[in-house]
Amino acid sequence: MSDDDDQTRHEFRDAVNMSPAELEKWLDTDESKKVGQKDGGGESTGHQSGRRIVDLLRTKKDELTESDLKHMRKVVGYVNRHLAQRPSGDIAETAWRYSLMNWGHDPAKK
């Protein structure tokens, strides 16, 4: 694994602050399924990503593929871009927060 791959893993772990179990539980909620850009099948891009993130969190470092690392970089980019767009006021029940949670990041989590 290269230094760039290690950096990707580190940034991914910083961006994803939900455990696999927390994320799986979240992805089963109606709120999770209602947000995000939908593809032709009805599932949002973020929801699909969340399912892949659960798998990535459970994958051993030396078993990560280039495709896995590419998705990890995509997650980091998404989380960072959307955190920069934080709305004012209480975020507890916002589509903004729910969308980020589909990508493994709960901005309300301490």
N, CA, C and O atoms as a printed pandas DataFrame, in Angstrom:
     atom_number atom_name residue_name chain_id  residue_number  x_coord  y_coord  z_coord
0              1         N          MET        A               1    0.856   -1.178    0.000
1              2        CA          MET        A               1    0.000    0.000    0.000
2              3         C          MET        A               1    0.899    1.238    0.000
3              4         O          MET        A               1    1.837    1.324    0.793
4              5         N          SER        A               2    0.619    2.185   -0.879
5              6        CA          SER        A               2    1.432    3.381   -1.019
6              7         C          SER        A               2    1.101    4.412    0.057
7              8         O          SER        A               2    0.116    4.286    0.785
8              9         N          ASP        A               3    1.947    5.428    0.137
9             10        CA          ASP        A               3    1.682    6.528    1.071
10            11         C          ASP        A               3    0.380    7.229    0.716
11            12         O          ASP        A               3   -0.368    7.638    1.604
12            13         N          ASP        A               4    0.100    7.373   -0.599
13            14        CA          ASP        A               4   -1.153    7.990   -1.029
14            15         C          ASP        A               4   -2.353    7.173   -0.552
15            16         O          ASP        A               4   -3.361    7.733   -0.122
16            17         N          ASP        A               5   -2.241    5.859   -0.630
17            18        CA          ASP        A               5   -3.320    4.985   -0.168
18            19         C          ASP        A               5   -3.514    5.124    1.341
19            20         O          ASP        A               5   -4.645    5.148    1.827
20            21         N          ASP        A               6   -2.413    5.214    2.074
21            22        CA          ASP        A               6   -2.502    5.413    3.525
22            23         C          ASP        A               6   -3.175    6.748    3.843
23            24         O          ASP        A               6   -3.984    6.839    4.766
24            25         N          GLN        A               7   -2.833    7.778    3.073
25            26        CA          GLN        A               7   -3.441    9.097    3.261
26            27         C          GLN        A               7   -4.945    9.022    2.982
27            28         O          GLN        A               7   -5.746    9.606    3.712
28            29         N          THR        A               8   -5.321    8.304    1.928
29            30        CA          THR        A               8   -6.740    8.128    1.600
30            31         C          THR        A               8   -7.459    7.455    2.755
31            32         O          THR        A               8   -8.530    7.904    3.163
32            33         N          ARG        A               9   -6.889    6.391    3.285
33            34        CA          ARG        A               9   -7.511    5.675    4.404
34            35         C          ARG        A               9   -7.671    6.585    5.622
35            36         O          ARG        A               9   -8.704    6.564    6.290
36            37         N          HIS        A              10   -6.644    7.378    5.901
37            38        CA          HIS        A              10   -6.678    8.292    7.041
38            39         C          HIS        A              10   -7.788    9.338    6.852
39            40         O          HIS        A              10   -8.571    9.585    7.769
40            41         N          GLU        A              11   -7.852    9.947    5.670
41            42        CA          GLU        A              11   -8.873   10.958    5.400
42            43         C          GLU        A              11  -10.279   10.351    5.440
43            44         O          GLU        A              11  -11.223   10.991    5.904
44            45         N          PHE        A              12  -10.409    9.128    4.958
45            46        CA          PHE        A              12  -11.695    8.429    4.991
46            47         C          PHE        A              12  -12.142    8.210    6.433
47            48         O          PHE        A              12  -13.300    8.453    6.775
48            49         N          ARG        A              13  -11.224    7.754    7.270
49            50        CA          ARG        A              13  -11.561    7.515    8.685
50            51         C          ARG        A              13  -11.925    8.819    9.390
51            52         O          ARG        A              13  -12.755    8.816   10.299
52            53         N          ASP        A              14  -11.313    9.937    8.982
53            54        CA          ASP        A              14  -11.665   11.237    9.565
54            55         C          ASP        A              14  -13.051   11.686    9.101
55            56         O          ASP        A              14  -13.817   12.254    9.879
56            57         N          ALA        A              15  -13.365   11.430    7.838
57            58        CA          ALA        A              15  -14.639   11.884    7.267
58            59         C          ALA        A              15  -15.814   11.034    7.746
59            60         O          ALA        A              15  -16.902   11.559    7.983
60            61         N          VAL        A              16  -15.603    9.743    7.885
61            62        CA          VAL        A              16  -16.675    8.818    8.274
62            63         C          VAL        A              16  -16.622    8.651    9.794
63            64         O          VAL        A              16  -15.743    7.976   10.331
64            65         N          ASN        A              17  -17.584    9.281   10.471
65            66        CA          ASN        A              17  -17.572    9.220   11.937
66            67         C          ASN        A              17  -18.666    8.310   12.503
67            68         O          ASN        A              17  -18.942    8.326   13.703
68            69         N          MET        A              18  -19.281    7.523   11.627
69            70        CA          MET        A              18  -20.289    6.559   12.081
70            71         C          MET        A              18  -19.693    5.156   11.994
71            72         O          MET        A              18  -18.928    4.852   11.078
72            73         N          SER        A              19  -20.046    4.315   12.944
73            74        CA          SER        A              19  -19.595    2.922   12.916
74            75         C          SER        A              19  -20.398    2.160   11.867
75            76         O          SER        A              19  -21.456    2.623   11.442
76            77         N          PRO        A              20  -19.906    0.999   11.447
77            78        CA          PRO        A              20  -20.696    0.201   10.501
78            79         C          PRO        A              20  -22.108   -0.089   11.029
79            80         O          PRO        A              20  -23.076   -0.013   10.272
80            81         N          ALA        A              21  -22.228   -0.415   12.303
81            82        CA          ALA        A              21  -23.542   -0.723   12.883
82            83         C          ALA        A              21  -24.450    0.509   12.891
83            84         O          ALA        A              21  -25.634    0.410   12.570
84            85         N          GLU        A              22  -23.895    1.676   13.260
85            86        CA          GLU        A              22  -24.688    2.914   13.258
86            87         C          GLU        A              22  -25.174    3.234   11.848
87            88         O          GLU        A              22  -26.330    3.605   11.648
88            89         N          LEU        A              23  -24.282    3.086   10.879
89            90        CA          LEU        A              23  -24.628    3.409    9.499
90            91         C          LEU        A              23  -25.672    2.443    8.949
91            92         O          LEU        A              23  -26.611    2.866    8.274
92            93         N          GLU        A              24  -25.518    1.155    9.232
93            94        CA          GLU        A              24  -26.520    0.176    8.792
94            95         C          GLU        A              24  -27.900    0.499    9.373
95            96         O          GLU        A              24  -28.906    0.459    8.664
96            97         N          LYS        A              25  -27.934    0.816   10.652
97            98        CA          LYS        A              25  -29.203    1.146   11.312
98            99         C          LYS        A              25  -29.814    2.391   10.664
99           100         O          LYS        A              25  -31.015    2.429   10.396
100          101         N          TRP        A              26  -28.986    3.406   10.416
101          102        CA          TRP        A              26  -29.457    4.631    9.778
102          103         C          TRP        A              26  -30.016    4.352    8.375
103          104         O          TRP        A              26  -31.077    4.862    8.017
104          105         N          LEU        A              27  -29.307    3.552    7.593
105          106        CA          LEU        A              27  -29.722    3.285    6.214
106          107         C          LEU        A              27  -31.072    2.575    6.133
107          108         O          LEU        A              27  -31.718    2.591    5.085
108          109         N          ASP        A              28  -31.497    1.959    7.222
109          110        CA          ASP        A              28  -32.799    1.291    7.264
110          111         C          ASP        A              28  -33.959    2.243    7.576
111          112         O          ASP        A              28  -35.118    1.832    7.531
112          113         N          THR        A              29  -33.661    3.501    7.890
113          114        CA          THR        A              29  -34.723    4.435    8.269
114          115         C          THR        A              29  -35.377    5.069    7.040
115          116         O          THR        A              29  -34.783    5.146    5.965
116          117         N          ASP        A              30  -36.608    5.514    7.232
117          118        CA          ASP        A              30  -37.313    6.232    6.166
118          119         C          ASP        A              30  -36.606    7.536    5.821
119          120         O          ASP        A              30  -36.530    7.917    4.653
120          121         N          GLU        A              31  -36.085    8.222    6.846
121          122        CA          GLU        A              31  -35.398    9.489    6.611
122          123         C          GLU        A              31  -34.212    9.301    5.676
123          124         O          GLU        A              31  -33.972   10.127    4.795
124          125         N          SER        A              32  -33.481    8.227    5.864
125          126        CA          SER        A              32  -32.325    7.939    5.016
126          127         C          SER        A              32  -32.742    7.723    3.572
127          128         O          SER        A              32  -32.069    8.173    2.645
128          129         N          LYS        A              33  -33.844    7.038    3.393
129          130        CA          LYS        A              33  -34.290    6.676    2.044
130          131         C          LYS        A              33  -34.946    7.834    1.296
131          132         O          LYS        A              33  -35.103    7.770    0.077
132          133         N          LYS        A              34  -35.333    8.894    2.015
133          134        CA          LYS        A              34  -36.039   10.017    1.396
134          135         C          LYS        A              34  -35.108   11.075    0.808
135          136         O          LYS        A              34  -35.535   11.860   -0.038
136          137         N          VAL        A              35  -33.850   11.113    1.237
137          138        CA          VAL        A              35  -32.960   12.198    0.801
138          139         C          VAL        A              35  -32.010   11.748   -0.301
139          140         O          VAL        A              35  -31.753   10.558   -0.485
140          141         N          GLY        A              36  -31.507   12.719   -1.013
141          142        CA          GLY        A              36  -30.482   12.465   -2.010
142          143         C          GLY        A              36  -31.016   12.347   -3.418
143          144         O          GLY        A              36  -32.218   12.215   -3.650
144          145         N          GLN        A              37  -30.083   12.399   -4.349
145          146        CA          GLN        A              37  -30.398   12.303   -5.771
146          147         C          GLN        A              37  -30.634   10.836   -6.126
147          148         O          GLN        A              37  -29.780    9.980   -5.897
148          149         N          LYS        A              38  -31.802   10.569   -6.686
149          150        CA          LYS        A              38  -32.198    9.192   -6.998
150          151         C          LYS        A              38  -31.712    8.786   -8.382
151          152         O          LYS        A              38  -31.667    9.600   -9.305
152          153         N          ASP        A              39  -31.348    7.509   -8.511
153          154        CA          ASP        A              39  -31.020    6.979   -9.835
154          155         C          ASP        A              39  -32.293    6.347  -10.417
155          156         O          ASP        A              39  -33.365    6.476   -9.826
156          157         N          GLY        A              40  -32.194    5.695  -11.520
157          158        CA          GLY        A              40  -33.364    5.092  -12.157
158          159         C          GLY        A              40  -34.056    4.050  -11.308
159          160         O          GLY        A              40  -35.255    3.828  -11.476
160          161         N          GLY        A              41  -33.339    3.399  -10.397
161          162        CA          GLY        A              41  -33.903    2.346   -9.570
162          163         C          GLY        A              41  -34.593    2.841   -8.320
163          164         O          GLY        A              41  -35.212    2.056   -7.602
164          165         N          GLY        A              42  -34.497    4.140   -8.045
165          166        CA          GLY        A              42  -35.170    4.695   -6.891
166          167         C          GLY        A              42  -34.303    4.863   -5.661
167          168         O          GLY        A              42  -34.717    5.526   -4.709
168          169         N          GLU        A              43  -33.113    4.283   -5.652
169          170        CA          GLU        A              43  -32.221    4.451   -4.507
170          171         C          GLU        A              43  -31.280    5.619   -4.779
171          172         O          GLU        A              43  -30.739    5.744   -5.877
172          173         N          SER        A              44  -31.089    6.469   -3.780
173          174        CA          SER        A              44  -30.221    7.630   -3.973
174          175         C          SER        A              44  -28.759    7.193   -4.044
175          176         O          SER        A              44  -28.372    6.131   -3.557
176          177         N          THR        A              45  -27.975    8.054   -4.666
177          178        CA          THR        A              45  -26.533    7.820   -4.779
178          179         C          THR        A              45  -25.910    7.696   -3.392
179          180         O          THR        A              45  -25.073    6.823   -3.160
180          181         N          GLY        A              46  -26.318    8.569   -2.469
181          182        CA          GLY        A              46  -25.777    8.533   -1.111
182          183         C          GLY        A              46  -26.140    7.260   -0.373
183          184         O          GLY        A              46  -25.330    6.725    0.384
184          185         N          HIS        A              47  -27.358    6.770   -0.589
185          186        CA          HIS        A              47  -27.786    5.539    0.070
186          187         C          HIS        A              47  -26.957    4.357   -0.441
187          188         O          HIS        A              47  -26.532    3.504    0.339
188          189         N          GLN        A              48  -26.735    4.317   -1.743
189          190        CA          GLN        A              48  -25.875    3.272   -2.319
190          191         C          GLN        A              48  -24.467    3.372   -1.734
191          192         O          GLN        A              48  -23.858    2.367   -1.369
192          193         N          SER        A              49  -23.969    4.598   -1.655
193          194        CA          SER        A              49  -22.639    4.810   -1.104
194          195         C          SER        A              49  -22.569    4.339    0.344
195          196         O          SER        A              49  -21.582    3.730    0.755
196          197         N          GLY        A              50  -23.609    4.620    1.111
197          198        CA          GLY        A              50  -23.627    4.199    2.512
198          199         C          GLY        A              50  -23.472    2.700    2.671
199          200         O          GLY        A              50  -22.763    2.227    3.559
200          201         N          ARG        A              51  -24.146    1.953    1.796
201          202        CA          ARG        A              51  -24.010    0.492    1.866
202          203         C          ARG        A              51  -22.571    0.075    1.552
203          204         O          ARG        A              51  -22.039   -0.849    2.167
204          205         N          ARG        A              52  -21.953    0.756    0.602
205          206        CA          ARG        A              52  -20.557    0.432    0.266
206          207         C          ARG        A              52  -19.619    0.851    1.397
207          208         O          ARG        A              52  -18.641    0.158    1.678
208          209         N          ILE        A              53  -19.907    1.967    2.039
209          210        CA          ILE        A              53  -19.083    2.429    3.162
210          211         C          ILE        A              53  -19.090    1.404    4.290
211          212         O          ILE        A              53  -18.051    1.143    4.897
212          213         N          VAL        A              54  -20.246    0.826    4.573
213          214        CA          VAL        A              54  -20.322   -0.223    5.609
214          215         C          VAL        A              54  -19.328   -1.339    5.265
215          216         O          VAL        A              54  -18.578   -1.797    6.126
216          217         N          ASP        A              55  -19.330   -1.765    4.013
217          218        CA          ASP        A              55  -18.399   -2.815    3.592
218          219         C          ASP        A              55  -16.951   -2.350    3.716
219          220         O          ASP        A              55  -16.097   -3.109    4.176
220          221         N          LEU        A              56  -16.665   -1.117    3.312
221          222        CA          LEU        A              56  -15.299   -0.597    3.383
222          223         C          LEU        A              56  -14.807   -0.531    4.824
223          224         O          LEU        A              56  -13.648   -0.837    5.102
224          225         N          LEU        A              57  -15.678   -0.136    5.733
225          226        CA          LEU        A              57  -15.280   -0.059    7.142
226          227         C          LEU        A              57  -14.935   -1.439    7.707
227          228         O          LEU        A              57  -14.181   -1.555    8.673
228          229         N          ARG        A              58  -15.484   -2.456    7.107
229          230        CA          ARG        A              58  -15.234   -3.823    7.584
230          231         C          ARG        A              58  -14.142   -4.539    6.779
231          232         O          ARG        A              58  -13.838   -5.702    7.045
232          233         N          THR        A              59  -13.558   -3.855    5.808
233          234        CA          THR        A              59  -12.533   -4.456    4.969
234          235         C          THR        A              59  -11.151   -4.198    5.569
235          236         O          THR        A              59  -10.844   -3.080    5.983
236          237         N          LYS        A              60  -10.333   -5.228    5.610
237          238        CA          LYS        A              60   -8.974   -5.088    6.114
238          239         C          LYS        A              60   -8.142   -4.254    5.152
239          240         O          LYS        A              60   -8.343   -4.298    3.939
240          241         N          LYS        A              61   -7.216   -3.504    5.702
241          242        CA          LYS        A              61   -6.362   -2.593    4.935
242          243         C          LYS        A              61   -5.738   -3.260    3.720
243          244         O          LYS        A              61   -5.768   -2.698    2.625
244          245         N          ASP        A              62   -5.178   -4.441    3.893
245          246        CA          ASP        A              62   -4.479   -5.096    2.783
246          247         C          ASP        A              62   -5.413   -5.775    1.793
247          248         O          ASP        A              62   -4.959   -6.365    0.813
248          249         N          GLU        A              63   -6.728   -5.694    2.046
249          250        CA          GLU        A              63   -7.706   -6.262    1.110
250          251         C          GLU        A              63   -8.412   -5.184    0.282
251          252         O          GLU        A              63   -9.260   -5.494   -0.555
252          253         N          LEU        A              64   -8.058   -3.919    0.519
253          254        CA          LEU        A              64   -8.675   -2.827   -0.231
254          255         C          LEU        A              64   -8.192   -2.840   -1.673
255          256         O          LEU        A              64   -7.005   -3.018   -1.946
256          257         N          THR        A              65   -9.129   -2.650   -2.585
257          258        CA          THR        A              65   -8.798   -2.601   -4.011
258          259         C          THR        A              65   -8.663   -1.137   -4.452
259          260         O          THR        A              65   -8.987   -0.218   -3.699
260          261         N          GLU        A              66   -8.182   -0.941   -5.672
261          262        CA          GLU        A              66   -8.099    0.421   -6.214
262          263         C          GLU        A              66   -9.503    1.034   -6.310
263          264         O          GLU        A              66   -9.676    2.231   -6.080
264          265         N          SER        A              67  -10.494    0.218   -6.645
265          266        CA          SER        A              67  -11.880    0.690   -6.693
266          267         C          SER        A              67  -12.356    1.127   -5.306
267          268         O          SER        A              67  -13.062    2.127   -5.181
268          269         N          ASP        A              68  -11.978    0.393   -4.278
269          270        CA          ASP        A              68  -12.329    0.767   -2.898
270          271         C          ASP        A              68  -11.715    2.116   -2.541
271          272         O          ASP        A              68  -12.387    2.990   -1.994
272          273         N          LEU        A              69  -10.439    2.274   -2.854
273          274        CA          LEU        A              69   -9.735    3.523   -2.541
274          275         C          LEU        A              69  -10.338    4.699   -3.314
275          276         O          LEU        A              69  -10.436    5.808   -2.787
276          277         N          LYS        A              70  -10.736    4.458   -4.544
277          278        CA          LYS        A              70  -11.384    5.501   -5.343
278          279         C          LYS        A              70  -12.688    5.930   -4.680
279          280         O          LYS        A              70  -12.986    7.122   -4.607
280          281         N          HIS        A              71  -13.469    4.958   -4.194
281          282        CA          HIS        A              71  -14.728    5.303   -3.526
282          283         C          HIS        A              71  -14.446    6.028   -2.211
283          284         O          HIS        A              71  -15.175    6.951   -1.848
284          285         N          MET        A              72  -13.426    5.632   -1.513
285          286        CA          MET        A              72  -13.070    6.312   -0.269
286          287         C          MET        A              72  -12.740    7.782   -0.547
287          288         O          MET        A              72  -13.140    8.659    0.219
288          289         N          ARG        A              73  -12.015    8.056   -1.633
289          290        CA          ARG        A              73  -11.701    9.439   -1.999
290          291         C          ARG        A              73  -12.981   10.198   -2.356
291          292         O          ARG        A              73  -13.110   11.379   -2.031
292          293         N          LYS        A              74  -13.915    9.536   -3.016
293          294        CA          LYS        A              74  -15.202   10.151   -3.366
294          295         C          LYS        A              74  -15.970   10.536   -2.095
295          296         O          LYS        A              74  -16.558   11.615   -2.024
296          297         N          VAL        A              75  -15.960    9.658   -1.102
297          298        CA          VAL        A              75  -16.640    9.918    0.167
298          299         C          VAL        A              75  -16.022   11.134    0.859
299          300         O          VAL        A              75  -16.738   12.018    1.329
300          301         N          VAL        A              76  -14.700   11.173    0.917
301          302        CA          VAL        A              76  -14.003   12.294    1.554
302          303         C          VAL        A              76  -14.379   13.608    0.862
303          304         O          VAL        A              76  -14.670   14.601    1.528
304          305         N          GLY        A              77  -14.375   13.610   -0.459
305          306        CA          GLY        A              77  -14.729   14.808   -1.201
306          307         C          GLY        A              77  -16.155   15.248   -0.928
307          308         O          GLY        A              77  -16.415   16.430   -0.704
308          309         N          TYR        A              78  -17.081   14.295   -0.946
309          310        CA          TYR        A              78  -18.493   14.609   -0.701
310          311         C          TYR        A              78  -18.668   15.213    0.691
311          312         O          TYR        A              78  -19.285   16.267    0.844
312          313         N          VAL        A              79  -18.127   14.544    1.696
313          314        CA          VAL        A              79  -18.293   15.009    3.079
314          315         C          VAL        A              79  -17.702   16.411    3.234
315          316         O          VAL        A              79  -18.345   17.285    3.814
316          317         N          ASN        A              80  -16.503   16.635    2.731
317          318        CA          ASN        A              80  -15.870   17.944    2.879
318          319         C          ASN        A              80  -16.650   19.042    2.164
319          320         O          ASN        A              80  -16.818   20.134    2.706
320          321         N          ARG        A              81  -17.126   18.764    0.953
321          322        CA          ARG        A              81  -17.915   19.763    0.211
322          323         C          ARG        A              81  -19.204   20.112    0.956
323          324         O          ARG        A              81  -19.560   21.285    1.074
324          325         N          HIS        A              82  -19.891   19.104    1.450
325          326        CA          HIS        A              82  -21.179   19.357    2.097
326          327         C          HIS        A              82  -21.046   19.956    3.493
327          328         O          HIS        A              82  -21.922   20.706    3.923
328          329         N          LEU        A              83  -19.982   19.644    4.198
329          330        CA          LEU        A              83  -19.762   20.300    5.486
330          331         C          LEU        A              83  -19.570   21.800    5.292
331          332         O          LEU        A              83  -19.968   22.593    6.144
332          333         N          ALA        A              84  -18.966   22.189    4.180
333          334        CA          ALA        A              84  -18.748   23.604    3.882
334          335         C          ALA        A              84  -20.053   24.332    3.564
335          336         O          ALA        A              84  -20.082   25.563    3.544
336          337         N          GLN        A              85  -21.123   23.592    3.318
337          338        CA          GLN        A              85  -22.430   24.176    2.981
338          339         C          GLN        A              85  -23.409   24.097    4.151
339          340         O          GLN        A              85  -24.622   24.131    3.948
340          341         N          ARG        A              86  -22.894   23.993    5.357
341          342        CA          ARG        A              86  -23.746   23.843    6.548
342          343         C          ARG        A              86  -24.779   24.960    6.619
343          344         O          ARG        A              86  -24.429   26.137    6.539
344          345         N          PRO        A              87  -26.042   24.597    6.768
345          346        CA          PRO        A              87  -27.087   25.627    6.893
346          347         C          PRO        A              87  -27.056   26.239    8.290
347          348         O          PRO        A              87  -26.506   25.658    9.225
348          349         N          SER        A              88  -27.647   27.401    8.410
349          350        CA          SER        A              88  -27.727   28.028    9.730
350          351         C          SER        A              88  -28.857   27.375   10.530
351          352         O          SER        A              88  -29.750   26.735    9.975
352          353         N          GLY        A              89  -28.789   27.553   11.814
353          354        CA          GLY        A              89  -29.848   27.046   12.687
354          355         C          GLY        A              89  -29.645   25.590   13.080
355          356         O          GLY        A              89  -28.574   25.007   12.907
356          357         N          ASP        A              90  -30.713   25.039   13.611
357          358        CA          ASP        A              90  -30.703   23.660   14.105
358          359         C          ASP        A              90  -30.674   22.690   12.918
359          360         O          ASP        A              90  -31.530   22.746   12.036
360          361         N          ILE        A              91  -29.684   21.810   12.915
361          362        CA          ILE        A              91  -29.517   20.864   11.804
362          363         C          ILE        A              91  -30.086   19.489   12.100
363          364         O          ILE        A              91  -30.025   18.600   11.251
364          365         N          ALA        A              92  -30.639   19.299   13.299
365          366        CA          ALA        A              92  -31.025   17.964   13.770
366          367         C          ALA        A              92  -31.884   17.182   12.784
367          368         O          ALA        A              92  -31.642   15.997   12.559
368          369         N          GLU        A              93  -32.870   17.823   12.204
369          370        CA          GLU        A              93  -33.796   17.098   11.329
370          371         C          GLU        A              93  -33.817   17.707    9.928
371          372         O          GLU        A              93  -34.879   17.973    9.366
372          373         N          THR        A              94  -32.629   17.919    9.383
373          374        CA          THR        A              94  -32.531   18.537    8.052
374          375         C          THR        A              94  -32.103   17.518    7.003
375          376         O          THR        A              94  -31.407   16.547    7.302
376          377         N          ALA        A              95  -32.528   17.759    5.784
377          378        CA          ALA        A              95  -32.103   16.909    4.674
378          379         C          ALA        A              95  -30.582   16.978    4.518
379          380         O          ALA        A              95  -29.950   15.997    4.124
380          381         N          TRP        A              96  -29.995   18.141    4.829
381          382        CA          TRP        A              96  -28.536   18.301    4.757
382          383         C          TRP        A              96  -27.836   17.276    5.666
383          384         O          TRP        A              96  -26.916   16.579    5.239
384          385         N          ARG        A              97  -28.285   17.202    6.909
385          386        CA          ARG        A              97  -27.693   16.244    7.851
386          387         C          ARG        A              97  -27.960   14.809    7.400
387          388         O          ARG        A              97  -27.055   13.975    7.416
388          389         N          TYR        A              98  -29.195   14.519    6.999
389          390        CA          TYR        A              98  -29.549   13.158    6.603
390          391         C          TYR        A              98  -28.733   12.699    5.396
391          392         O          TYR        A              98  -28.325   11.541    5.318
392          393         N          SER        A              99  -28.502   13.607    4.466
393          394        CA          SER        A              99  -27.700   13.263    3.294
394          395         C          SER        A              99  -26.262   12.931    3.702
395          396         O          SER        A              99  -25.689   11.949    3.231
396          397         N          LEU        A             100  -25.695   13.743    4.567
397          398        CA          LEU        A             100  -24.337   13.460    5.052
398          399         C          LEU        A             100  -24.287   12.117    5.792
399          400         O          LEU        A             100  -23.316   11.370    5.668
400          401         N          MET        A             101  -25.317   11.826    6.545
401          402        CA          MET        A             101  -25.346   10.561    7.284
402          403         C          MET        A             101  -25.370    9.372    6.325
403          404         O          MET        A             101  -24.797    8.326    6.629
404          405         N          ASN        A             102  -26.024    9.517    5.172
405          406        CA          ASN        A             102  -25.986    8.438    4.180
406          407         C          ASN        A             102  -24.565    8.171    3.713
407          408         O          ASN        A             102  -24.238    7.060    3.294
408          409         N          TRP        A             103  -23.723    9.193    3.786
409          410        CA          TRP        A             103  -22.318    9.068    3.383
410          411         C          TRP        A             103  -21.419    8.759    4.586
411          412         O          TRP        A             103  -20.194    8.826    4.479
412          413         N          GLY        A             104  -22.026    8.420    5.728
413          414        CA          GLY        A             104  -21.257    7.969    6.886
414          415         C          GLY        A             104  -20.809    9.033    7.846
415          416         O          GLY        A             104  -20.052    8.749    8.775
416          417         N          HIS        A             105  -21.264   10.271    7.643
417          418        CA          HIS        A             105  -20.845   11.353    8.532
418          419         C          HIS        A             105  -22.066   11.999    9.192
419          420         O          HIS        A             105  -22.943   12.530    8.510
420          421         N          ASP        A             106  -22.110   11.948   10.520
421          422        CA          ASP        A             106  -23.182   12.611   11.256
422          423         C          ASP        A             106  -22.619   13.907   11.818
423          424         O          ASP        A             106  -21.843   13.879   12.774
424          425         N          PRO        A             107  -23.004   15.061   11.230
425          426        CA          PRO        A             107  -22.452   16.333   11.691
426          427         C          PRO        A             107  -22.912   16.716   13.087
427          428         O          PRO        A             107  -22.346   17.634   13.680
428          429         N          ALA        A             108  -23.903   16.055   13.624
429          430        CA          ALA        A             108  -24.379   16.349   14.984
430          431         C          ALA        A             108  -23.645   15.506   16.033
431          432         O          ALA        A             108  -23.838   15.695   17.234
432          433         N          LYS        A             109  -22.821   14.595   15.578
433          434        CA          LYS        A             109  -22.119   13.699   16.495
434          435         C          LYS        A             109  -20.892   14.412   17.073
435          436         O          LYS        A             109  -20.120   15.038   16.348
436          437         N          LYS        A             110  -20.739   14.304   18.362
437          438        CA          LYS        A             110  -19.589   14.930   19.039
438          439         C          LYS        A             110  -18.355   14.091   18.902
439          440         O          LYS        A             110  -17.296   14.463   19.408
